[in-house]
Amino acid sequence: MDRNVFLYERASACIPGGVNSPVRAFRAVGGTPRFIARAQGSALWDANGQRYIDYIGAWGPMILGHSHPAVVEAVERALRDGFAFGAPTERETELAEFLVAAVPSMEMVRLVNSGTEAAMSAIRLARGFTQRNLLVKFEGCYHGHCDPLLVHAGSGLSTLGHPSSAGVPAEVAGQTIVLRYNDVAGLERAFAEHGPAIAALIVEPICGNMNFVRASVSFLRQCRALCTRHGAVFILDEVMTGFRVAWGGAQSLYAREIPGFAPDLTLLGKVIGGGMPLAAFGGRREIMRCLSPLGSVYQAGTLSGNPVATACGLATLREVAHEGFHDQLSQTTRTLLAGLRAAAERHGVPFCADSEGGMMGWFLLPTLPHDYPAVMQSSGDLFARFFHGLLDRGIYTAPALFEAGFVSAAHSAQDVADTIRAADEVFALLR
């Protein structure tokens, strides 16, 4: 018997949908989820022993590949000292110092356990700091599953066809203004109408949950300018892009184009935990000092700053900090996408792609989309056929057309060549 099928049926009896995060269920593409037994470097092995070249990377954290020796050693050392203490440790301070040094806009930082927790806490902090209620977000941006952000979000909500979520009170949703991504005129109108009541604007500099869609320079420039003009807190969600697209995150790239560009608060996650549950939010000192125990904005977490997670994160970041790391990662990613483009063109299949660092996305469309409605023009059926064609050939990509993909430092030239060859075979079937 196929053990993936057996395990999925077993899980479905006691876990809603058989999974603990919706996109894993393969509902958008059909078929049975692969239950992963182990991973090493750039590869995964499922419950049947089938090997896959992995372009999910645990949805972003595994920038070094799986089970990197330096990271494994650091985690093993930390485990021997204890799993959790519920008290401060030197290592969490060390990680905070590391993040503050790497991301200049972050003068102080608070460690948490997930990107959702970071976003939820930053919004509460922004509202406490400004004494305002309204939040501006953008269609297709996903910032976790807290109530005020589940309004026209991307990610699994798009995959399942829901623009929002049941269980979110209308009163809560009514405090969120949803605008079109990369729409400067719409952004200006919203601030002209609601500016004095806006507590914060939250945005992904590169969206990873409507596949890969990057913000235009003019759009982010105006986000920063309008927040400054109206006294709103500018929150940049770099949970996905932080240390993945560049050292210092996407904000370091946009700062080259926008003089003085810096968010008031930044969200980090994924890479900074190296695969462990760890995230952070941080920013201007005057805002961060509003957090308890210094200020009146309450935030807490039993496992925040966990000694094993911080050991994993620090070991990962030390490897990423090596000179030339992102240059090599970018080159691998660009080589992969160039090969995929060429293969699609040979067979007359519409295909476009974009990448930054080790984050990438492709669309079975003739041109790159720049907002959520354009992304929605993608054919789910065509994508599902492409996905399963790759999966059958040992290539593991996101099982939803709304998710970005990830390349790691462990991906070899042979991995890239094998992936391009597999895609060429699938494109031949799709034409």
C-alpha positions as CSV (number, residue, x, y, z in Angstrom):
1,M,0.0,0.0,0.0
2,D,1.1,3.6,-0.7
3,R,2.1,4.8,2.7
4,N,1.3,8.4,1.8
5,V,-2.3,7.4,1.2
6,F,-2.4,5.3,4.4
7,L,-0.9,8.2,6.5
8,Y,-3.2,10.8,5.0
9,E,-6.3,8.6,5.8
10,R,-5.0,8.1,9.3
11,A,-4.3,11.8,9.8
12,S,-7.7,12.8,8.4
13,A,-9.5,10.8,11.1
14,C,-8.0,13.0,13.9
15,I,-6.7,16.2,12.2
16,P,-9.1,18.5,10.2
17,G,-8.3,17.9,6.5
18,G,-5.4,15.6,7.6
19,V,-3.0,18.5,7.9
20,N,-1.9,21.2,10.4
21,S,-1.7,23.9,7.8
22,P,-4.2,24.1,4.9
23,V,-1.9,24.4,1.9
24,R,-0.3,21.1,2.7
25,A,-3.5,19.3,1.9
26,F,-3.1,19.4,-1.9
27,R,-6.7,20.6,-2.3
28,A,-5.7,23.1,-5.0
29,V,-3.9,20.5,-7.1
30,G,-5.6,17.3,-6.2
31,G,-4.0,14.0,-5.2
32,T,-2.5,12.9,-1.9
33,P,0.0,15.0,0.2
34,R,3.4,13.5,0.6
35,F,4.3,12.7,4.1
36,I,7.9,13.5,4.6
37,A,10.1,11.1,6.5
38,R,13.5,12.8,6.4
39,A,15.5,15.5,4.6
40,Q,19.1,16.2,3.8
41,G,20.7,19.1,1.8
42,S,18.4,19.9,-1.1
43,A,16.3,16.7,-0.9
44,L,13.3,15.2,0.8
45,W,12.3,11.6,1.1
46,D,8.6,10.7,1.6
47,A,7.1,7.8,3.5
48,N,7.5,5.5,0.5
49,G,11.2,6.3,0.3
50,Q,10.8,8.5,-2.9
51,R,13.4,11.3,-3.2
52,Y,12.4,14.8,-4.3
53,I,14.5,17.9,-5.0
54,D,12.9,20.4,-2.6
55,Y,11.9,23.9,-3.7
56,I,9.7,24.6,-0.7
57,G,12.4,24.5,2.0
58,A,9.8,24.4,4.8
59,W,8.2,27.4,3.2
60,G,11.4,29.5,3.4
61,P,13.5,28.8,6.5
62,M,15.9,26.2,5.1
63,I,18.1,28.7,3.3
64,L,21.2,26.4,3.9
65,G,19.4,23.3,3.0
66,H,18.2,20.6,5.4
67,S,20.3,19.4,8.3
68,H,23.3,21.6,7.7
69,P,26.1,20.3,9.9
70,A,26.9,23.5,11.7
71,V,23.2,24.0,12.6
72,V,22.7,20.5,13.7
73,E,25.8,20.7,16.0
74,A,24.5,24.0,17.5
75,V,21.1,22.5,18.2
76,E,22.5,19.4,19.7
77,R,24.7,21.4,22.1
78,A,21.7,23.5,23.1
79,L,19.5,20.5,23.7
80,R,22.0,19.1,26.1
81,D,21.7,22.2,28.2
82,G,17.9,22.2,28.4
83,F,14.8,22.6,26.2
84,A,13.2,25.6,27.8
85,F,13.7,27.7,31.0
86,G,11.0,30.4,31.1
87,A,13.8,32.8,32.0
88,P,16.2,35.0,30.1
89,T,19.2,33.5,28.4
90,E,22.4,35.1,27.0
91,R,21.7,33.5,23.6
92,E,18.4,35.4,23.0
93,T,20.2,38.6,23.7
94,E,23.0,37.5,21.3
95,L,20.4,36.9,18.6
96,A,18.7,40.2,19.2
97,E,22.1,42.0,18.9
98,F,22.7,40.1,15.7
99,L,19.4,41.3,14.2
100,V,19.8,44.9,15.3
101,A,23.3,45.0,13.7
102,A,22.1,43.4,10.5
103,V,18.9,45.5,10.0
104,P,19.6,49.2,10.7
105,S,15.9,50.2,11.0
106,M,15.5,47.8,14.0
107,E,16.8,49.7,17.1
108,M,15.1,47.2,19.5
109,V,13.6,43.8,18.9
110,R,11.3,41.4,20.6
111,L,11.5,37.6,19.9
112,V,8.3,35.6,19.3
113,N,7.4,32.2,18.0
114,S,5.8,32.7,14.6
115,G,5.2,35.3,11.8
116,T,1.5,35.5,12.8
117,E,2.5,36.4,16.4
118,A,5.0,39.0,15.1
119,A,2.4,40.6,12.9
120,M,-0.4,40.5,15.5
121,S,1.9,42.0,18.1
122,A,3.3,44.8,15.8
123,I,-0.2,45.9,15.0
124,R,-1.2,46.1,18.6
125,L,2.0,48.0,19.3
126,A,1.3,50.4,16.5
127,R,-2.3,51.0,17.7
128,G,-1.0,51.6,21.2
129,F,1.7,54.0,20.1
130,T,-0.6,56.1,17.9
131,Q,-3.8,55.7,19.9
132,R,-5.6,55.0,16.6
133,N,-7.5,52.0,15.3
134,L,-7.5,51.8,11.4
135,L,-5.1,49.4,9.7
136,V,-4.2,49.6,6.0
137,K,-3.2,46.3,4.2
138,F,-3.1,45.2,0.6
139,E,-5.1,42.6,-1.3
140,G,-3.1,39.3,-1.7
141,C,-0.6,40.1,1.1
142,Y,-0.7,37.5,3.9
143,H,0.5,38.5,7.3
144,G,-0.6,35.5,9.3
145,H,-4.0,34.3,10.6
146,C,-4.9,36.9,13.2
147,D,-8.4,38.4,12.8
148,P,-7.7,41.9,11.5
149,L,-5.4,40.5,8.7
150,L,-7.7,37.9,7.3
151,V,-9.3,40.3,4.9
152,H,-8.5,39.7,1.3
153,A,-5.4,37.8,2.3
154,G,-3.3,35.6,0.0
155,S,-1.8,32.2,0.7
156,G,-4.1,29.3,1.7
157,L,-7.1,31.6,1.7
158,S,-6.7,32.2,-2.0
159,T,-6.0,28.5,-2.6
160,L,-9.2,27.6,-0.9
161,G,-11.2,30.3,-2.7
162,H,-12.1,32.3,0.4
163,P,-11.5,36.1,0.4
164,S,-11.6,36.1,4.2
165,S,-12.3,33.7,7.0
166,A,-15.4,32.7,9.0
167,G,-15.1,33.6,12.6
168,V,-13.7,37.1,12.0
169,P,-16.3,39.6,13.4
170,A,-17.5,42.3,11.0
171,E,-16.5,44.9,13.6
172,V,-12.9,43.7,13.5
173,A,-12.8,43.5,9.7
174,G,-14.3,46.9,9.6
175,Q,-11.1,48.3,11.1
176,T,-9.0,47.1,8.2
177,I,-8.8,49.1,4.9
178,V,-7.8,46.8,2.0
179,L,-6.2,48.4,-1.0
180,R,-4.8,47.0,-4.3
181,Y,-1.1,46.2,-4.2
182,N,1.1,48.5,-6.2
183,D,-1.8,51.0,-6.7
184,V,-0.3,54.4,-5.8
185,A,-3.4,56.4,-6.6
186,G,-5.6,54.1,-4.5
187,L,-3.1,54.4,-1.6
188,E,-3.2,58.2,-1.8
189,R,-7.0,58.3,-1.8
190,A,-7.2,56.2,1.3
191,F,-4.8,58.4,3.2
192,A,-6.6,61.5,2.0
193,E,-9.8,60.2,3.4
194,H,-8.7,58.3,6.5
195,G,-5.2,59.6,7.3
196,P,-5.8,61.0,10.8
197,A,-7.4,57.7,11.9
198,I,-4.8,55.3,10.4
199,A,-2.7,53.6,13.0
200,A,-0.5,51.5,10.7
201,L,0.1,50.4,7.2
202,I,1.4,46.8,6.8
203,V,2.9,45.5,3.5
204,E,5.2,42.8,2.1
205,P,8.0,44.3,0.0
206,I,7.9,41.1,-2.1
207,C,4.6,39.1,-1.8
208,G,5.2,35.4,-1.3
209,N,1.6,34.4,-0.9
210,M,0.2,35.4,-4.2
211,N,3.3,33.6,-5.6
212,F,6.1,36.1,-6.2
213,V,5.0,39.7,-6.8
214,R,7.4,42.5,-5.9
215,A,6.4,46.1,-4.9
216,S,7.3,48.9,-7.3
217,V,9.8,51.5,-6.0
218,S,7.2,54.2,-6.5
219,F,4.6,52.2,-4.4
220,L,6.9,51.6,-1.4
221,R,8.2,55.2,-1.6
222,Q,4.7,56.5,-1.3
223,C,3.8,54.0,1.5
224,R,6.7,55.5,3.5
225,A,6.0,59.1,2.7
226,L,2.3,58.9,3.5
227,C,2.9,57.2,6.8
228,T,5.4,59.9,7.7
229,R,3.0,62.7,6.7
230,H,0.0,61.3,8.6
231,G,1.8,59.9,11.7
232,A,1.0,56.3,10.9
233,V,3.4,53.4,11.7
234,F,4.9,51.8,8.6
235,I,5.2,48.1,9.1
236,L,7.3,46.1,6.6
237,D,6.5,42.4,6.7
238,E,9.9,40.6,6.0
239,V,8.9,37.3,7.6
240,M,9.5,35.7,4.2
241,T,12.1,38.1,2.6
242,G,14.2,38.8,5.7
243,F,17.8,37.4,5.0
244,R,16.2,35.3,2.2
245,V,16.5,37.9,-0.6
246,A,19.5,39.8,0.7
247,W,21.5,40.5,3.9
248,G,19.5,43.1,5.8
249,G,16.3,42.0,3.9
250,A,14.4,43.5,1.1
251,Q,14.5,46.9,2.8
252,S,18.2,47.0,2.1
253,L,17.5,46.6,-1.6
254,Y,14.8,49.3,-1.7
255,A,17.0,51.7,0.3
256,R,19.3,51.8,-2.8
257,E,16.4,53.2,-4.8
258,I,14.7,55.3,-2.1
259,P,17.0,57.6,-0.1
260,G,16.3,57.3,3.6
261,F,13.9,54.4,3.2
262,A,13.3,52.5,6.4
263,P,10.2,51.1,8.1
264,D,9.1,52.0,11.6
265,L,8.6,48.3,12.4
266,T,9.9,45.2,10.7
267,L,8.6,41.6,11.0
268,L,11.1,38.8,10.7
269,G,10.7,35.0,10.7
270,K,11.5,31.8,8.8
271,V,15.3,32.2,8.1
272,I,16.1,33.7,11.5
273,G,14.8,30.5,13.1
274,G,16.5,28.2,10.7
275,G,13.5,25.9,10.8
276,M,12.6,26.2,14.4
277,P,9.5,28.2,15.6
278,L,11.1,31.6,15.9
279,A,10.2,35.1,14.7
280,A,10.7,38.7,15.7
281,F,9.4,42.2,15.4
282,G,11.4,45.3,16.0
283,G,12.0,48.9,15.0
284,R,12.3,52.4,16.3
285,R,13.2,52.6,20.0
286,E,10.4,55.0,20.9
287,I,7.8,52.7,19.5
288,M,9.3,49.5,21.0
289,R,9.6,51.0,24.4
290,C,5.8,51.1,24.5
291,L,5.9,47.3,25.0
292,S,5.5,45.8,28.4
293,P,7.2,45.7,30.8
294,L,8.3,49.2,29.9
295,G,5.0,50.5,28.4
296,S,1.3,49.8,28.4
297,V,1.1,47.5,25.3
298,Y,1.0,43.9,26.5
299,Q,2.8,41.1,24.7
300,A,4.2,37.9,26.2
301,G,5.1,34.3,25.2
302,T,6.0,31.2,27.3
303,L,8.4,29.9,24.7
304,S,9.6,33.2,23.2
305,G,13.4,33.3,22.9
306,N,13.5,29.5,23.3
307,P,17.2,28.4,23.8
308,V,17.0,25.7,21.2
309,A,15.3,27.9,18.6
310,T,17.8,30.7,19.2
311,A,20.7,28.3,18.8
312,C,19.3,27.1,15.5
313,G,18.7,30.7,14.3
314,L,22.1,32.0,15.3
315,A,23.9,29.1,13.6
316,T,21.9,29.6,10.4
317,L,22.5,33.4,10.3
318,R,26.3,33.0,10.9
319,E,26.4,30.8,7.8
320,V,24.3,33.2,5.8
321,A,26.6,36.1,6.8
322,H,29.5,34.7,4.9
323,E,30.8,36.9,2.1
324,G,29.3,36.1,-1.3
325,F,26.5,33.9,0.2
326,H,23.6,35.8,-1.5
327,D,25.5,36.3,-4.7
328,Q,25.9,32.5,-5.1
329,L,22.3,31.9,-4.0
330,S,21.0,34.4,-6.5
331,Q,23.0,32.9,-9.3
332,T,21.6,29.4,-8.7
333,T,18.1,30.8,-8.7
334,R,18.5,32.8,-11.9
335,T,20.1,29.8,-13.6
336,L,17.1,27.6,-12.7
337,L,14.5,30.2,-13.9
338,A,16.4,30.9,-17.1
339,G,16.3,27.1,-17.9
340,L,12.6,26.9,-17.1
341,R,11.9,29.9,-19.4
342,A,13.8,28.4,-22.2
343,A,12.0,25.0,-21.8
344,A,8.6,26.6,-21.8
345,E,9.4,28.7,-24.8
346,R,10.5,25.6,-26.7
347,H,7.1,24.0,-26.2
348,G,5.0,27.1,-26.6
349,V,3.8,27.2,-23.1
350,P,3.1,30.7,-21.5
351,F,5.6,31.1,-18.7
352,C,7.1,34.0,-16.8
353,A,9.2,34.1,-13.6
354,D,11.0,36.4,-11.2
355,S,13.4,36.0,-8.3
356,E,15.4,37.8,-5.7
357,G,18.1,36.1,-3.8
358,G,16.8,32.6,-3.0
359,M,13.1,33.5,-3.3
360,M,11.4,32.9,-6.6
361,G,8.1,32.5,-8.4
362,W,6.7,31.4,-11.7
363,F,3.4,31.9,-13.5
364,L,1.9,30.1,-16.4
365,L,1.1,33.5,-17.9
366,P,2.7,35.5,-20.7
367,T,3.7,38.4,-18.5
368,L,4.4,39.0,-14.8
369,P,1.4,40.1,-12.7
370,H,1.8,43.1,-10.4
371,D,-1.3,42.7,-8.2
372,Y,-3.8,40.2,-6.9
373,P,-6.4,40.4,-9.7
374,A,-3.7,39.8,-12.3
375,V,-2.4,36.8,-10.3
376,M,-6.0,35.4,-10.3
377,Q,-5.9,35.1,-14.1
378,S,-3.7,32.1,-13.7
379,S,-5.2,28.7,-14.7
380,G,-5.5,26.5,-11.7
381,D,-6.0,23.4,-13.9
382,L,-2.9,24.1,-16.0
383,F,-0.9,24.7,-12.8
384,A,-2.1,21.4,-11.2
385,R,-1.0,19.5,-14.3
386,F,2.4,21.2,-14.2
387,F,2.8,20.6,-10.5
388,H,2.0,16.8,-10.7
389,G,4.2,16.4,-13.7
390,L,7.1,17.8,-11.7
391,L,6.2,15.8,-8.6
392,D,6.0,12.5,-10.6
393,R,9.6,13.3,-11.8
394,G,10.9,13.9,-8.3
395,I,10.6,17.7,-8.1
396,Y,8.8,19.0,-5.0
397,T,7.3,22.5,-5.5
398,A,4.5,24.4,-3.8
399,P,1.2,22.6,-4.2
400,A,-0.6,25.9,-4.9
401,L,-0.1,28.6,-7.5
402,F,-0.2,31.3,-4.9
403,E,3.0,30.3,-3.1
404,A,6.5,31.4,-3.8
405,G,9.3,28.9,-4.1
406,F,12.7,28.8,-2.5
407,V,16.2,27.8,-3.5
408,S,18.9,26.9,-0.9
409,A,22.6,27.0,-0.8
410,A,22.5,23.2,-0.9
411,H,21.0,23.1,-4.4
412,S,23.7,21.9,-6.8
413,A,24.2,22.5,-10.5
414,Q,23.0,18.9,-11.0
415,D,19.8,19.6,-9.0
416,V,19.1,22.6,-11.3
417,A,19.8,20.6,-14.5
418,D,17.6,17.7,-13.3
419,T,14.8,20.2,-12.5
420,I,15.0,21.8,-16.0
421,R,15.1,18.5,-17.7
422,A,12.0,17.4,-15.8
423,A,10.2,20.6,-16.6
424,D,11.0,20.3,-20.2
425,E,9.3,16.9,-20.3
426,V,6.2,18.3,-18.5
427,F,6.0,21.4,-20.8
428,A,6.0,19.0,-23.8
429,L,2.9,17.4,-22.4
430,L,1.2,20.7,-21.6
431,R,1.5,22.2,-25.1
